[in-house]
Amino acid sequence: MQLTINLVDFYYFLAGILFASVIFLIYANKIKKELKSLKRQYEKKAIGADDSSLRVKTLENKIKTLETALKKQSEQ
């Protein structure tokens, strides 16, 4: 049993590998862009959550200050 490969068959093989590589690189770039986009969205949501919790803490502190002022006023 003798294995012979024609030069044309070898070129088809190389062309197939090249074509598959190009398709893979295009797909990998697309996935990379989507990952960056999702990461950016997550960071924006995390920052928004931090802002919300900071606002709540600020309001709680204001309420405590007002309650303390009311207690002092009622004591006088």
N, C-alpha and C positions, 0 to 999 in steps of 0.2 A: 504494500500500500504506500503509494508515494503522494506526498502533499505538495501540490504546486499552487502558488498564488500568482495570479496575473498582476501586472503592474496596475491595471485599471481597477481591479478589485481592491488593491491596497489604497489607491487614491480615494475610492468610494468610502473605505473604512475611515481614512483620515478626515475626509469631508464630513462624515457623520459625527465623528468625535468633535470636530470644530463647531459644527452646527449645534450640537447638544451643549457644548461649553458656552456658546453665546446665549442660548436660551436660558441656561442656568444663571449666568451673570445678570441678565435682564431681570429675572425673577428675584434674585438675591438683592438687587438694588431696590426693587419695588418693596420687598419686605423690610429692608433697612429704613426706607423713607416712612413706611407705616409705623414702624417701631419708634422712630424719632417723634412722629406726630402724636402717638399715644403717650409717650413719655412727657411731652410738652403739656398735653391735656391734663395728665395726672398731676403735674407740678402746679398748674393753674388751680386745679381743684383743691390741692393741699394748701396752697396759699390762701384761697378763699375760705377754707375751713379755719385756718389760723386767724384770719381777720374776724370771722364770726365769733370765735371763742374769745378773742380779745375784746370785741365790742360788748359781749355779755359780761365779762369780768369788769369792764369799765362801768357799765350800768349798775352792776351789783355794788361796786364801790361807791358810786354816787348815791345809791339808795341807803347804804349804811351811813354815809355822811349826813344825809337828810334826816335819818332816824335819830342819829346822835344829836343833831341840832334841835330836833323836836323835843327830845327828852330834856335837853338843857333848858329849852324855852319853857317847858311845862314845870320844871323844878323852880323856876324863878317866880 
